Amino acid sequence: MLAKRLPSILPTLTAEESIETTRIYSSLGRLKPGQPLEDRTVTISRALRSTTFPANFMLVAALNPCPCGFRTDPRRSCSCSPRQIERYMARISGPLLDRIDIHIEVPAVPFQELS
């Protein structure tokens, strides 16, 4: 939900940023080129040449606390073993996880409260 709302709270792109974004998107189609976390650039190399594009972005990520999704839920009990939880959490790249600045645990909300 946060990822869907993020564009509405960010400032509008300038004309230059919009053209830059469109150029990157059109050169890649729908493919995602790597993880430009520190350098804020993406370099795409092909047989005869290499091109570098700017890639300053904000990443919003979400995951369940365990495979079944109920590890921290006060109303339902988790059916996962400690080993299953460990394997599940190990799927997240350590270097990527180290670069996520804000970690927020969001408890499940009963359907009645949402509707």
C-alpha distances in whole Angstrom, upper triangle without the diagonal:
4,5,5,6,9,11,12,13,15,19,20,22,25,28,29,25,24,27,27,23,25,28,26,23,27,29,26,25,22,23,21,24,24,23,24,23,26,28,25,27,27,31,31,35,37,40,42,39,36,34,32,29,27,23,22,18,15,13,10,10,10,12,14,17,19,20,20,17,19,21,19,19,22,22,22,24,24,26,26,29,28,29,27,24,26,26,22,22,24,22,20,23,24,25,21,20,23,21,18,19,16,15,13,14,12,14,13,13,16,15,18,16,13,15
4,5,5,6,9,10,10,12,16,18,19,23,26,26,23,22,26,25,21,23,26,24,23,26,28,26,25,22,23,21,23,23,21,22,20,23,25,23,25,25,29,30,33,36,39,41,38,35,32,30,27,24,21,19,15,12,11,8,9,9,13,15,17,20,21,22,19,20,22,20,20,23,24,24,26,25,28,27,30,29,30,27,25,26,26,23,21,24,22,20,22,23,23,19,18,20,18,15,15,13,13,12,13,11,14,15,15,18,18,21,18,15,18
4,5,5,8,10,11,11,15,16,17,21,23,24,20,19,23,22,18,20,23,21,19,22,24,22,21,18,19,17,20,20,18,19,18,21,23,20,22,22,25,26,30,32,36,37,34,31,29,26,23,21,18,16,13,10,9,6,8,9,13,15,18,21,22,22,20,22,23,22,22,25,26,26,28,26,29,28,30,30,30,27,25,26,26,22,21,23,21,19,20,22,21,18,17,20,17,14,16,14,14,14,15,14,17,17,18,21,21,23,21,18,21
4,6,7,8,10,12,15,15,17,21,23,24,20,19,22,22,18,20,23,21,19,22,24,22,21,18,20,19,21,22,21,22,21,24,26,23,24,24,27,28,31,33,37,38,36,33,30,28,25,23,20,19,15,13,12,10,11,12,15,18,21,23,24,24,21,24,25,24,24,27,27,27,29,28,30,30,33,32,33,30,28,29,29,25,24,26,24,22,24,25,25,21,21,23,21,18,19,17,18,17,18,16,19,18,18,21,20,22,20,17,19
4,6,6,7,9,13,14,16,20,22,23,20,19,23,22,19,21,24,23,21,24,26,25,24,21,23,21,24,24,22,23,22,25,26,23,25,25,29,30,34,36,39,40,38,35,32,29,26,24,21,19,15,13,13,11,13,14,17,20,22,25,26,26,23,25,26,25,25,27,28,29,31,30,32,32,34,34,35,32,29,31,31,27,26,28,26,24,25,27,26,23,22,24,22,19,19,17,17,16,18,16,19,19,18,21,20,22,20,17,19
4,5,5,6,10,12,13,17,20,21,17,17,20,20,17,19,22,20,19,23,25,23,23,20,21,19,21,22,20,20,19,21,23,20,22,22,26,27,31,33,37,38,35,32,29,26,23,20,17,15,12,9,10,9,12,14,17,20,23,25,26,27,24,26,27,26,26,29,30,30,32,31,33,32,35,34,35,32,29,30,30,27,25,27,25,23,24,25,24,20,20,22,19,16,16,15,16,16,18,17,20,21,21,24,23,25,23,20,22
4,6,5,8,9,10,14,16,18,14,14,17,17,14,16,19,18,17,20,22,21,21,19,20,19,21,22,20,20,20,22,23,19,21,22,25,26,30,32,36,37,34,31,27,25,21,19,16,15,12,10,12,11,15,17,20,23,26,29,29,30,27,30,31,29,30,32,33,34,35,34,36,35,38,37,38,35,32,33,33,30,28,30,28,25,26,27,26,22,23,24,21,19,19,18,20,19,22,21,24,24,24,27,26,28,26,23,24
4,6,8,9,12,15,18,19,17,16,19,20,17,19,22,22,20,23,26,25,24,22,24,23,25,26,24,24,23,25,26,23,24,25,29,30,34,36,39,40,37,34,31,28,25,22,20,18,15,14,15,14,17,19,22,25,27,30,31,32,29,31,32,30,30,32,33,34,36,35,38,37,40,39,40,37,34,36,36,32,31,33,31,28,29,30,29,25,25,27,24,21,21,20,21,20,23,21,24,24,23,26,25,27,24,21,23
4,7,9,12,15,18,20,17,17,20,20,18,20,23,23,22,25,27,26,26,24,26,24,25,26,24,23,22,24,25,21,24,25,29,30,34,37,40,41,38,34,31,28,25,22,19,17,14,12,14,13,17,19,22,25,27,30,32,32,29,31,31,29,30,32,33,34,36,35,38,37,39,38,39,37,34,35,35,32,30,32,31,27,28,29,28,24,24,25,22,19,19,17,19,19,21,20,23,24,24,27,26,28,25,22,24
4,7,9,12,15,16,13,14,17,17,15,18,20,20,19,22,24,24,24,23,24,22,23,23,21,20,19,21,22,18,20,22,26,27,31,34,37,38,34,31,28,25,21,18,16,14,11,10,13,13,17,19,23,26,28,31,32,33,30,32,33,31,32,34,36,36,38,37,39,38,40,39,40,38,35,35,35,32,30,32,30,27,27,28,26,23,23,24,21,19,18,17,20,20,23,22,26,27,26,30,29,31,28,25,28
4,6,9,12,14,11,12,16,16,15,17,20,20,20,22,24,24,25,24,25,23,24,25,23,21,21,22,22,19,21,23,26,28,32,34,38,38,34,31,28,25,21,18,17,14,13,13,16,17,20,23,27,30,32,35,36,37,34,36,37,35,35,38,39,40,42,41,43,42,44,43,43,41,38,39,39,36,34,35,33,30,30,31,29,26,26,27,23,21,21,20,23,23,26,26,29,30,30,33,33,34,31,29,31
4,6,9,11,9,9,13,14,13,14,17,18,18,20,22,23,23,22,24,23,24,25,24,22,22,24,23,20,21,22,26,27,31,33,36,36,33,30,26,24,20,18,17,15,14,14,17,18,22,25,28,31,34,37,38,39,36,38,39,37,38,40,41,42,44,42,45,44,46,45,45,43,40,41,40,37,35,37,35,32,32,33,31,27,28,29,25,24,23,23,26,26,29,28,32,32,32,35,34,36,33,30,32
4,6,8,6,6,9,10,9,11,14,14,15,17,19,20,20,20,22,20,21,23,22,20,20,22,21,17,18,19,22,24,27,29,33,33,29,27,23,20,17,14,14,13,12,14,17,19,22,25,29,32,35,37,38,39,37,39,40,39,39,42,43,43,45,43,45,44,46,45,45,43,40,41,40,37,35,36,34,31,31,32,29,26,28,28,25,24,24,24,27,27,30,30,33,34,34,37,36,38,36,33,34
4,5,5,6,9,10,10,12,14,15,16,18,20,21,22,23,24,23,23,25,24,21,22,23,22,18,19,20,23,24,28,30,33,33,29,27,23,20,17,15,15,14,15,17,20,22,26,29,32,36,38,41,41,43,40,43,43,42,43,46,47,47,49,47,49,48,50,48,48,46,44,44,43,40,39,39,37,34,33,34,32,29,31,31,27,26,26,27,30,31,34,34,37,38,38,41,40,42,39,36,38
4,6,5,6,9,10,11,12,14,15,16,18,20,21,22,23,23,23,25,25,23,24,25,23,20,19,21,23,24,27,29,32,31,28,26,22,20,17,15,16,16,17,19,22,24,28,31,34,38,40,43,43,45,42,45,46,45,45,48,49,50,51,49,51,50,52,51,50,48,46,46,45,42,41,41,39,36,35,36,34,31,33,33,29,29,29,30,33,34,37,36,40,40,40,43,42,44,42,38,40
4,5,5,6,9,10,11,12,14,15,17,19,20,21,22,21,21,23,23,20,22,22,20,17,16,18,20,21,24,26,29,28,25,22,19,17,13,12,14,14,16,18,21,24,27,31,34,38,40,42,43,45,42,45,46,45,46,49,50,50,51,49,51,49,51,50,49,47,45,45,44,41,40,40,37,34,33,35,32,29,31,31,28,28,28,29,32,34,37,37,40,41,41,44,43,45,43,40,42
4,5,5,6,9,10,11,12,14,15,17,18,19,20,18,18,20,19,17,18,19,18,14,14,16,18,19,23,25,28,28,24,22,18,15,12,10,11,11,12,15,18,20,23,27,30,34,36,38,39,41,39,41,42,41,42,45,46,46,47,45,47,45,47,46,46,43,41,41,40,37,36,36,34,31,30,31,28,26,28,28,24,24,25,26,29,30,33,33,36,37,38,41,40,42,40,37,39
4,5,5,6,9,10,11,12,14,16,16,17,18,18,19,21,21,19,20,22,20,17,16,17,19,20,23,25,28,28,25,22,19,17,13,12,13,13,13,16,18,20,24,27,30,34,36,38,39,40,38,41,42,41,42,45,46,46,47,45,47,45,47,46,46,44,41,41,40,38,36,37,34,31,31,32,30,27,29,30,26,26,26,27,30,31,33,33,36,37,37,40,39,41,39,36,37
4,5,5,6,9,10,10,12,14,15,17,18,18,18,21,21,19,22,23,21,17,16,16,18,18,22,23,26,25,22,20,17,15,12,12,13,14,15,18,21,23,26,29,33,36,39,41,41,43,41,44,44,44,45,48,49,49,50,48,49,47,49,48,48,45,43,43,42,39,38,38,36,33,32,34,31,28,31,31,28,28,29,30,32,34,36,36,40,40,40,43,42,44,42,39,40
4,5,5,6,9,10,11,13,14,16,16,16,15,18,18,16,18,19,17,14,12,13,14,15,19,20,24,23,20,17,13,12,8,8,10,11,13,16,19,21,24,28,31,34,37,39,39,41,39,42,43,42,43,47,48,47,48,46,47,45,47,46,45,43,41,41,39,37,36,35,33,30,29,31,28,25,28,28,25,25,26,28,30,32,35,35,38,39,40,43,42,44,42,39,41
4,5,5,6,9,10,11,12,13,14,13,13,16,16,15,17,19,17,13,12,12,15,15,19,20,24,24,21,18,15,13,9,9,9,10,11,14,16,18,21,24,27,31,34,35,36,38,36,39,39,39,40,43,44,44,45,43,44,42,44,43,42,40,38,38,37,34,33,33,30,28,27,29,26,23,26,27,23,23,24,26,28,29,32,32,35,35,36,39,38,41,39,35,37
4,5,5,6,8,10,10,12,14,14,15,18,19,18,20,22,20,17,15,15,16,16,19,20,24,23,21,19,15,15,11,12,12,14,14,17,19,21,23,26,29,33,36,37,37,39,37,40,41,41,42,45,46,45,46,44,45,44,46,45,44,42,40,40,38,36,35,35,32,30,29,31,29,26,29,30,26,26,28,29,31,32,34,34,37,37,38,40,39,42,40,37,38
4,6,5,6,9,10,12,13,14,14,17,18,17,20,21,19,16,14,13,14,13,16,17,20,20,17,15,12,12,9,11,12,14,15,19,20,23,25,28,31,35,37,39,39,41,39,42,43,43,44,48,48,48,48,46,47,45,47,46,45,43,41,41,39,37,36,35,32,30,29,31,29,26,29,30,27,27,29,30,32,34,36,36,40,40,41,43,42,45,43,40,41
4,6,5,6,9,10,10,10,10,13,14,14,17,18,16,13,11,10,11,11,14,15,19,19,16,14,11,10,7,8,9,12,13,16,17,20,22,25,28,32,34,36,35,38,36,39,40,40,41,45,46,45,45,43,44,42,44,43,41,39,38,37,35,33,32,32,29,27,25,28,25,23,26,27,24,24,26,28,29,31,34,34,37,37,38,41,40,43,41,38,40
4,6,5,6,7,8,9,10,14,15,15,18,20,19,16,14,12,14,13,16,17,20,21,19,17,14,13,10,12,11,14,14,16,17,19,21,24,26,30,33,34,33,36,34,38,38,39,39,43,44,43,44,41,42,40,42,41,40,38,36,36,34,32,31,31,28,26,25,28,26,23,26,27,24,24,26,27,29,30,32,32,35,35,36,39,38,40,39,36,37
4,5,5,8,10,12,13,16,18,18,21,24,22,19,16,14,15,13,16,16,19,20,18,16,14,14,12,14,14,17,17,20,21,23,24,27,30,33,36,37,36,38,37,41,42,42,43,46,47,46,47,44,45,43,45,44,43,41,39,39,37,35,34,34,31,29,28,31,29,26,29,31,28,28,30,31,33,34,36,36,39,39,39,42,40,43,42,38,40
4,6,9,9,11,11,14,17,17,20,22,20,18,15,12,12,10,12,12,16,16,14,13,10,12,10,13,14,17,18,21,21,24,25,28,30,34,37,37,37,39,38,41,42,43,44,47,48,47,47,45,45,43,45,44,43,40,39,39,37,34,34,33,30,28,27,30,28,25,28,30,27,28,30,32,33,35,37,37,40,40,41,44,42,45,44,41,42
4,6,6,7,8,12,14,15,18,21,19,17,14,11,12,9,12,12,16,17,15,14,12,12,11,13,13,16,16,19,19,21,22,25,27,30,33,34,33,35,34,38,39,39,41,44,45,43,44,41,42,40,41,41,39,37,36,35,33,31,31,30,26,25,24,27,25,23,26,27,25,25,28,29,31,32,34,34,37,37,38,41,40,43,42,38,40
4,6,9,11,14,17,18,21,24,22,20,18,15,15,13,15,15,18,20,18,17,15,16,14,16,16,19,18,20,20,22,22,25,27,30,33,34,32,35,34,37,38,39,40,44,44,43,43,41,41,39,41,41,39,37,36,36,33,31,31,31,27,26,26,29,27,24,27,29,27,27,29,30,31,33,34,34,37,36,37,39,38,41,40,37,38
4,7,10,13,15,17,20,23,22,19,18,15,16,14,17,17,20,22,21,19,17,17,16,17,15,18,17,18,17,19,19,21,23,26,29,30,29,31,30,34,35,36,36,40,40,39,39,37,37,35,38,37,36,33,32,32,30,28,28,27,24,23,23,26,25,22,24,27,24,24,27,28,28,29,31,31,33,32,34,36,34,38,37,33,35
4,6,10,12,14,17,20,20,18,16,12,13,11,14,15,18,20,19,17,15,15,14,16,14,17,16,18,16,18,18,21,22,25,28,29,28,30,29,33,34,35,36,40,40,39,39,36,36,34,36,36,34,31,31,30,28,26,26,25,22,21,20,23,22,19,22,24,22,23,26,27,27,29,30,30,33,33,34,37,36,39,38,35,36
4,6,9,11,14,17,16,14,13,10,12,11,14,15,19,21,19,16,15,14,13,13,11,14,13,14,13,15,16,18,20,23,26,27,26,29,28,31,32,33,34,38,38,37,37,34,35,33,34,33,32,29,28,28,26,24,23,22,19,18,17,20,18,16,19,21,19,19,22,23,24,26,27,28,31,31,33,35,35,38,37,34,36
4,7,8,12,15,14,12,10,7,8,7,10,13,16,18,16,13,12,11,10,12,10,13,13,15,14,17,17,20,22,26,28,28,28,31,30,34,34,34,36,40,41,39,39,36,37,34,35,34,33,31,30,29,27,25,24,23,20,18,17,19,17,15,19,20,18,19,22,24,25,27,29,30,33,33,35,38,38,41,40,37,39
4,6,9,12,12,11,10,7,9,9,12,14,18,20,18,14,14,12,12,12,10,13,13,14,13,16,16,19,20,24,26,26,26,29,28,32,31,32,34,38,39,38,37,34,35,32,33,32,30,28,27,26,24,22,21,20,17,15,13,16,13,12,15,17,15,16,19,22,22,25,27,28,31,32,34,37,37,41,39,36,39
4,6,9,10,9,9,8,10,12,15,18,21,23,20,17,16,13,12,12,9,11,10,12,10,13,14,17,19,22,24,25,25,28,27,30,30,30,32,36,38,36,36,33,34,31,32,30,29,27,26,24,23,21,20,19,16,14,12,13,11,9,12,13,11,13,16,18,19,22,24,26,29,30,33,36,36,39,38,35,38
4,6,6,5,5,6,9,11,14,18,21,22,19,16,14,11,10,9,6,8,9,11,11,15,16,19,21,25,26,28,29,32,30,33,32,32,35,38,40,39,39,36,37,34,35,33,32,31,29,27,26,25,23,22,20,17,15,16,12,11,14,14,11,13,16,18,20,23,26,28,31,32,34,38,38,41,39,37,39
4,6,6,8,9,12,15,18,22,25,26,23,19,17,14,13,11,8,8,8,10,10,13,14,18,20,23,25,26,27,30,29,31,30,30,33,36,38,37,37,34,36,33,33,31,30,29,27,26,25,24,21,20,19,16,13,14,10,9,12,11,8,10,12,15,17,21,23,25,29,31,33,36,37,40,38,35,38
4,6,8,11,13,16,19,23,26,26,23,19,18,14,14,12,10,9,11,12,13,16,18,21,23,27,27,29,31,34,32,34,33,33,35,38,41,40,40,37,38,36,36,34,33,32,30,28,27,26,24,23,22,18,16,15,12,11,14,12,9,12,13,17,19,23,26,28,31,33,36,39,40,43,40,38,41
4,5,8,10,14,16,20,23,23,20,16,14,11,11,9,8,8,11,14,15,19,20,24,26,29,31,32,33,36,35,37,36,36,39,42,44,43,43,40,41,39,39,37,36,35,33,31,30,29,27,25,24,21,18,18,15,14,17,16,13,16,17,20,23,26,29,31,34,36,38,42,42,45,43,41,43
4,7,10,13,17,20,23,23,20,16,14,10,9,6,5,5,8,11,12,16,18,22,25,28,30,32,33,35,33,36,35,35,37,40,42,42,42,39,41,38,39,37,36,35,33,31,31,29,27,26,24,21,19,19,16,14,17,17,13,15,16,19,22,25,28,29,33,35,36,40,40,43,41,38,41
4,7,10,13,16,20,20,16,13,10,6,6,4,5,7,10,13,15,18,20,24,26,30,32,33,34,37,35,38,37,37,39,43,45,44,44,41,42,39,40,39,37,36,34,33,32,30,28,27,25,22,20,21,17,16,19,19,16,18,20,22,25,27,30,32,35,37,38,42,42,45,43,40,42
4,6,10,13,17,17,14,10,8,6,5,6,6,9,11,14,15,19,20,23,26,29,31,32,33,36,34,37,37,37,39,43,44,43,43,40,41,38,39,38,36,35,33,32,30,29,27,26,24,21,19,21,18,16,20,20,17,19,21,24,26,28,31,32,36,37,39,42,42,45,43,40,42
4,6,10,13,14,10,7,6,4,6,9,10,13,15,18,19,22,23,27,28,32,34,35,35,38,37,40,40,40,42,46,47,46,46,43,43,41,41,40,38,37,35,34,32,31,29,28,26,24,21,23,19,19,22,22,20,22,25,27,29,32,34,36,39,40,42,45,45,48,46,43,46
4,7,10,11,9,6,5,6,8,11,12,16,17,20,20,24,24,27,29,33,35,35,35,38,37,41,41,41,43,47,48,47,46,43,44,41,42,41,39,37,36,35,32,31,30,29,26,24,22,24,21,20,24,25,23,24,27,29,31,34,36,37,40,41,43,45,45,48,47,44,46
4,7,8,6,4,6,9,11,15,16,19,21,24,24,27,27,31,32,35,37,38,37,40,40,43,43,44,46,50,51,49,49,46,46,43,43,42,40,38,38,36,34,33,32,30,28,26,24,26,23,23,26,27,25,27,30,33,34,37,39,40,43,44,46,49,48,51,50,47,49
4,6,6,6,9,12,14,18,19,22,24,27,27,30,30,33,34,37,39,39,39,42,41,45,45,46,48,52,53,51,51,47,47,44,45,44,42,40,40,38,36,35,34,32,30,29,26,29,26,26,29,30,28,30,33,36,37,40,41,42,45,46,48,50,50,53,52,49,51
4,6,8,11,15,17,21,22,26,27,30,30,33,33,36,37,40,43,42,41,45,44,48,48,49,51,55,56,54,54,50,50,47,48,47,44,42,42,41,38,37,37,35,32,32,29,32,29,29,33,33,32,34,37,39,40,43,45,46,49,49,51,54,53,57,56,52,54
4,7,10,14,17,21,22,26,28,31,31,35,35,38,40,43,45,45,44,47,47,51,51,52,54,57,58,57,56,53,53,50,51,49,47,46,45,44,41,40,40,38,35,34,32,34,31,31,34,35,33,35,38,40,42,45,47,48,51,51,53,56,55,59,57,54,56
4,7,10,13,17,19,23,25,28,29,32,33,36,38,41,43,44,43,46,46,49,49,50,52,55,57,55,55,52,52,49,50,48,46,45,44,42,40,39,38,36,34,32,30,32,29,28,32,32,30,32,35,38,39,42,44,45,49,49,51,54,53,57,55,52,54
4,7,10,14,16,19,21,25,25,29,30,33,35,38,40,41,40,44,43,46,46,47,49,52,54,52,52,49,49,46,47,45,43,42,41,39,37,36,35,33,31,29,27,29,26,25,29,29,27,29,31,34,36,39,41,42,45,46,48,51,51,54,52,49,51
4,7,10,13,16,18,22,23,26,28,31,33,37,39,40,40,43,42,45,45,45,47,51,52,51,51,48,48,46,47,45,43,42,41,39,37,36,35,33,31,29,27,28,25,24,28,28,25,27,29,32,34,37,39,40,44,44,46,49,49,52,50,47,49
4,7,9,13,15,19,20,24,25,29,31,35,37,38,38,41,40,43,43,43,45,48,50,49,49,46,47,44,45,43,42,40,39,37,36,34,33,31,29,27,24,26,23,21,25,25,22,24,26,29,31,34,36,37,41,42,44,47,46,49,48,45,47
4,6,10,12,16,18,21,23,27,29,33,35,36,37,39,38,41,41,41,43,46,48,47,47,44,45,43,44,42,41,39,38,37,35,33,32,31,29,26,24,26,22,21,24,24,21,22,24,27,29,31,34,35,38,39,41,44,44,46,45,41,44
4,6,9,13,15,19,21,25,28,31,33,35,36,38,36,40,39,39,41,44,46,45,45,43,44,42,43,41,40,39,37,36,35,33,31,30,28,25,23,24,21,19,22,22,19,20,21,24,26,29,32,33,36,37,39,42,42,44,42,39,42
4,6,10,11,15,17,21,24,28,30,31,32,35,33,36,36,35,37,40,42,41,42,39,40,38,39,38,37,35,33,32,31,29,27,27,25,22,20,21,18,16,19,19,16,17,18,20,23,25,28,29,32,34,35,38,38,41,39,36,38
4,7,10,14,16,20,23,27,29,31,32,34,32,35,34,34,35,39,40,40,41,38,40,38,39,37,37,35,33,32,31,29,27,27,25,22,20,21,18,16,18,18,14,15,15,18,20,23,26,27,31,32,33,37,37,39,37,34,37
4,6,10,13,17,20,23,25,28,29,31,28,31,31,30,32,35,37,36,37,35,37,35,36,35,34,32,30,29,29,26,24,25,23,19,19,20,17,14,16,16,13,12,14,15,18,20,23,23,27,28,30,33,33,36,33,31,33
4,7,10,13,17,20,22,25,26,28,25,28,28,27,29,32,33,33,34,32,34,32,34,32,32,30,27,27,27,24,22,23,21,18,17,18,16,13,14,15,11,10,11,12,14,16,19,20,23,25,26,30,30,32,30,27,30
4,6,10,13,17,19,21,22,25,22,25,25,24,26,29,31,30,31,28,30,28,30,28,28,26,24,24,23,21,19,19,18,14,14,16,14,11,11,13,10,8,10,11,12,14,17,17,21,22,24,27,28,31,28,26,29
4,7,11,14,16,19,20,22,19,22,22,21,22,25,27,27,27,26,28,26,28,27,27,25,22,22,22,19,17,19,17,14,15,16,16,12,12,14,12,9,10,10,10,11,14,14,17,19,20,24,24,27,25,22,25
4,7,11,13,15,16,18,16,18,19,18,20,23,25,24,24,22,24,22,24,23,23,21,18,19,19,15,14,16,14,11,13,14,14,11,10,13,12,9,11,10,10,11,12,13,16,17,19,22,23,26,24,22,25
4,7,10,12,13,15,12,15,15,15,16,20,21,20,21,19,21,19,21,21,21,19,16,17,17,13,12,15,13,11,14,15,16,13,11,15,14,11,13,11,10,10,10,10,13,13,16,19,20,23,21,19,22
4,7,8,10,11,9,12,12,13,14,18,19,18,18,15,17,15,18,17,17,15,12,14,14,10,9,12,11,10,13,15,17,14,12,15,16,13,15,14,11,11,10,10,12,13,16,18,19,23,22,20,23
4,5,7,8,5,8,9,10,11,15,16,14,14,12,13,12,15,15,16,13,10,13,13,9,9,13,12,12,15,17,19,17,14,18,19,16,18,16,13,12,10,10,10,10,14,16,17,21,20,19,22
4,7,8,6,7,6,7,9,13,15,13,12,10,12,10,12,12,13,11,8,10,12,9,8,12,12,12,16,16,19,17,14,17,19,16,18,16,12,11,9,10,10,11,15,17,19,22,21,21,24
4,6,5,7,6,9,11,14,15,13,11,8,9,7,9,9,11,8,5,9,9,7,7,11,11,12,16,17,20,18,16,19,21,19,21,19,16,15,13,13,13,13,17,19,20,24,24,23,26
4,6,8,9,12,13,16,17,14,12,9,9,7,10,11,11,7,7,10,9,6,9,12,11,13,17,18,22,20,18,21,23,21,23,22,19,18,16,16,16,15,18,20,21,24,24,23,26
4,6,8,11,11,14,14,10,10,7,7,7,10,12,13,10,9,13,13,10,12,16,15,17,20,22,25,23,21,24,26,23,26,24,20,19,16,16,14,13,16,17,18,21,22,21,23
4,6,8,8,12,12,10,10,7,9,9,12,13,15,12,10,14,14,11,12,16,15,16,20,21,24,22,19,22,24,21,23,20,17,15,12,12,11,10,13,14,16,19,19,18,21
4,6,5,8,9,6,6,5,8,9,12,13,15,13,11,15,16,13,14,18,18,19,22,23,26,24,21,24,26,23,24,22,18,16,13,12,10,9,12,13,15,18,18,18,21
4,6,9,10,8,7,5,8,8,10,10,13,11,9,12,14,12,12,16,17,17,21,21,24,23,20,22,24,22,23,20,17,15,12,12,10,11,14,16,18,21,21,21,24
4,6,9,9,8,8,11,12,14,13,16,15,12,15,17,15,14,18,19,19,22,22,25,23,20,22,24,21,21,19,15,13,9,9,7,9,12,14,17,19,18,19,22
4,6,6,7,8,12,13,15,16,19,17,15,18,20,17,17,21,22,21,25,25,28,26,23,25,27,23,24,21,17,15,11,10,7,7,9,11,14,16,15,16,19
4,6,7,10,13,15,17,18,21,20,17,21,23,21,20,24,25,25,28,28,31,29,26,28,30,26,27,23,20,17,13,12,9,9,11,11,15,16,16,17,20
4,7,10,13,16,18,19,23,21,19,22,24,22,22,26,26,27,30,31,33,31,28,31,32,29,29,26,23,20,16,14,10,9,10,9,13,14,14,16,18
4,7,9,12,15,17,20,18,16,20,21,19,20,24,24,25,28,29,32,30,27,30,31,28,29,26,23,20,16,15,12,10,12,11,14,16,17,18,20
4,6,9,12,14,16,15,14,17,19,17,18,22,23,24,27,28,31,29,26,29,31,28,29,27,23,21,17,17,14,13,15,15,17,20,20,21,24
4,6,8,10,13,11,10,14,15,14,15,18,19,20,24,24,28,26,24,26,28,26,27,25,21,20,16,16,14,13,16,17,19,22,22,22,25
4,7,10,12,10,10,14,14,13,16,18,19,21,24,25,29,28,25,28,30,28,30,28,24,23,19,19,17,16,19,19,21,24,25,25,27
4,7,8,6,6,10,11,10,12,15,16,18,21,22,25,25,22,25,27,25,27,26,22,22,18,19,18,17,21,21,23,26,27,27,29
4,5,5,6,9,10,11,12,14,16,18,21,22,25,25,23,25,28,26,28,27,23,23,20,22,20,20,24,25,27,30,30,30,33
4,5,5,6,9,10,11,12,15,16,19,19,23,23,20,22,25,24,26,25,21,22,19,21,20,21,25,26,28,31,31,31,34
4,5,5,6,8,10,10,13,15,17,18,22,22,20,22,25,24,26,26,23,23,21,23,23,23,27,28,30,33,33,33,36
4,5,5,6,9,10,11,14,17,18,21,21,19,22,24,23,26,25,21,22,20,21,21,21,24,26,27,31,31,30,33
4,5,5,6,8,10,12,15,15,19,19,16,19,21,20,22,21,18,18,16,18,18,18,22,24,26,29,29,28,31
4,5,5,6,9,11,13,13,17,17,15,17,20,19,22,21,18,19,18,20,20,21,25,27,29,32,32,31,34
4,6,5,7,10,12,13,17,17,15,18,20,20,23,23,20,21,19,21,22,22,26,28,30,33,33,32,35
4,5,6,8,11,13,16,15,14,17,19,18,21,20,17,18,17,18,19,19,23,25,26,30,29,28,31
4,5,6,9,10,13,12,10,13,16,15,17,17,14,16,15,17,18,19,23,25,27,30,29,28,31
4,5,7,8,12,12,10,13,16,15,18,19,16,18,18,20,22,23,26,29,30,34,33,32,35
4,6,9,12,11,10,14,16,15,19,19,17,19,18,20,22,22,26,28,29,33,32,31,33
4,6,9,7,7,10,12,11,15,16,14,16,16,18,21,22,25,28,29,32,31,29,33
4,6,5,6,9,10,11,15,16,15,18,19,21,24,25,28,31,32,36,34,33,36
4,5,5,6,9,10,13,15,14,17,18,21,24,26,29,32,34,37,35,34,37
4,6,5,7,9,12,15,15,18,20,23,26,28,31,34,35,39,37,35,38
4,5,5,7,10,13,13,16,18,20,23,25,28,31,32,36,34,32,35
4,5,5,9,10,10,13,15,18,20,22,25,29,30,33,32,30,33
4,6,8,10,11,14,17,20,23,25,28,31,33,36,34,33,36
4,6,9,11,14,17,20,23,25,28,32,33,36,34,32,35
4,6,7,11,14,16,20,22,24,28,29,32,30,28,31
4,7,10,13,16,20,22,24,28,30,32,30,28,32
4,6,10,12,16,19,21,25,26,29,26,25,28
4,7,10,13,16,18,22,24,26,24,23,27
4,6,10,13,15,19,21,23,20,20,23
4,6,10,12,16,18,21,18,18,22
4,7,9,12,15,17,15,14,18
4,6,10,13,15,13,13,17
4,7,9,12,10,10,14
4,6,8,7,7,10
4,5,6,7,9
4,5,5,6
4,5,5
4,6
4
